[in-house]
Amino acid sequence: MSPLRPSAAVSVAAAVLFAVAVGGCAAAPTPTPLPELPANAAPSTAASTAPDGAAPAQVAAPASPSAPASAASPGAAASPGASGAPAASAAPGASTSPAASAVPSGPGTAVSLASVGRLGPILVDAQGRTLYLYGADTSVRTTCTGECADYWPPVTTTGVPVAGQGVDDGLLGAAPLGNGLFQVLYKGHPLYHCSTDQVSGDTSGQETEDFAGTWYTVNALGDAVQGG
């Protein structure tokens, strides 16, 4: 057993030396390329000095481009101004709450409630015709235009909409249609007629679907009536 101990010690010492050597190899690559780098650095530094030598020429060139660049930055400032300022101005323009205040004074279209079959009390106009909202509308601006408006005419007004019995006056409003008329709103929903409704009490448009959304009658709270 005693002869094994020295050999074990020798192996341990060898392992330690190997570990140190490995650690040294990890550090050695850093110094060893460094002596070579000066030799290689001569070309590389020559290449670097060439750009540096060219730098004066390039500095003069960028100096003149820098003025266009600075001229371009005002141009860029104009583009943010175009993107930001119009966006800000468009936001107020897009908001139609001012549009409601722009409605000419004086009484306009009346909106009332009428009990219609299983639908219960729903919004109707002064002639008792059923009023609808469109599920595709996501703001007070109508998305039903062109041929859509032929089938679903907007409920228009030339004055402030009038709340009939059971209708919340605070939920009534109007948004401009761009032709001198305003579309009646209820709880922010643009309101429509259905062209296939002939007389009061007709609800042929209830839950009619198209590619963009579904049409519903409207209750006193301004919510879509489903079923019926």
Buried (B, 14 or more C-beta within 10 A) or exposed (E): EEEEEEEEEEEEEEEEEEEEEEEEEEEEEEEEEEEEEEEEEEEEEEEEEEEEEEBEEEEEEEEEEEEEEEEEEEEEEEEEEEEEEEEEEEEEEEEBEEBBEEBEEEEBBBBBBBEBEEBBBBBBBEEEBBBBBBBBBEEBBBBBEEEBBEBBBBBBBBBBBBBBEBBEEEBBBBBBBEEEEBBBBBBBBBBBBBEEBEEEBBBEBBBBEBEEBBBBBBBBEBEBBEEB
